[in-house]
């Protein structure tokens, strides 16, 4: 986390990697918005994002205090909240 901020913190490498994954997802989202990513490629990205939110811990981090407004633009936040989080149901709860 010191790469992002040189402030003492008890945040783990897992936390930092979550940011990295979310940045990758945000980049894919913005490339799709700009029509750089094809519909077929975007379908693959959607599957990957939904699987991560369903099967992994990324949803826990997303819903925790990540200070999203500091790191991600509102359009991406809305996309994740409305298209990914709302449309996935954790397999553990099924």
N, C-alpha and C positions, 0 to 999 in steps of 0.2 A: 504494500500500500504506500510505502514511502516514495515510490515512483510517481504516484498521483499527488501526494501531499506529504511534506516532510514534518508532519505532526505525529507525535507519539500516539500509537493506537494499538488496541488489542485485536484488530481485525486480522482474520486469517488469510492465507493464500487462497482458500476456497472463495472467500468474499471477493478478492481481487479478480480471480478467474471468472466469477459471475459477471462482473463488469465487462470483462473482455468478451464473453459470449454475447451479452446484451448489446455491446457495441457492434459486434459482427451482425447480429440480427437487425439492428438499426440501419446499418450500412446496406444490407440486402433490401430492406424495406424502402429506403430512399432511392436505391437503384431501380427498384420496381416502379416507384412513383415517376421516375424520370424516363421510364420505358427502355431502360438499358438491359433489364432482365426480362426474358421472355415469360409468357404465361406458364409454359411448361416448367421452366426453371423455378418460377415463383411458387408453383404448386409443391415442388420439392422443399423449398424453404419453409412454406407453411406447415408441411408435415413435420419437418425437423423441429420447428418452434413448438408446435403443439405437443409433440412427443416429449420434449424437454420439460415443458410445463406440466404434463401429465405424469411422467415417470421419474423426473429428477427433482432436485431440491430448488431449482431456479424459481419456482413459484413462491416458495417460502421467502427467498431473498427479495423477490419483487414486491411482496406484500409487507415486508419489514421496512424499517426506516432507512432506505437507500439514498434519501435526499435526491430523488429522481429529477426534480426540477433543476438541480445543479448539473446533471449529467446528460439528460435526454430531452429532446424537444417535445413540446406538447402533442404534436401529431403522432409521434411514435408511441408516447405514453397512451394516448387514446386508442391507437391501433392494438397495442398489447392488451389493454383493459377490455376493449369491446370485441375484438376478433379472436384473441387467443385465450385469455383468462376466462372470459364469459362462455366460450365455446368448448372448453375442456373440462373434463371431470376427472380428478385424480383416481387412478385405478385402485388405490388403497381403500377409497371410500365406497367402492362398488360392491 
